[in-house]
Amino acid sequence: MGREKADPMPSPGPELEGMLRLIPSRHPESRVVEETEAGWLMEWDSEGQPPLRFQLDPLGTELYRQMDGTRPIASFVESFADEWKLGFLESAALWIAYTRLLSQRHLLLLHSPPSS
């Protein structure tokens, strides 16, 4: 009754495949307040509230800069995996977590790809 080994490279499930097709773009109500070597200081105006500010580190700034509303998350995952010598699924997990965080902070919008 030995335990079977898990497949080291499981294929992406439907939820992951759906996330990888989403296209991230910068939220139109967010803006760069300050650009420094430490990264971008971002601000988002919320109705009736003081502006919310978020500091992006240098890597976060570079990733955010690339999100222009034209490329699906999958294309970022592939190039990030190559650059940082990561597996595809590890890179996908990092990208999805990052895009969710930026979306929750109103710095990013996630769009479905156009229908063919």
Secondary structure, DSSP 8 states (H G I E B T S, - for coil): -------SS----HHHHHHHH-EEEE-TTEEEEEEETTEEEEEE--TTS--EEEE--HHHHHHHHH-BSSS-HHHHHHHHHHHHT--HHHHHHHHHHHHHHHHHTTSEEEE-----
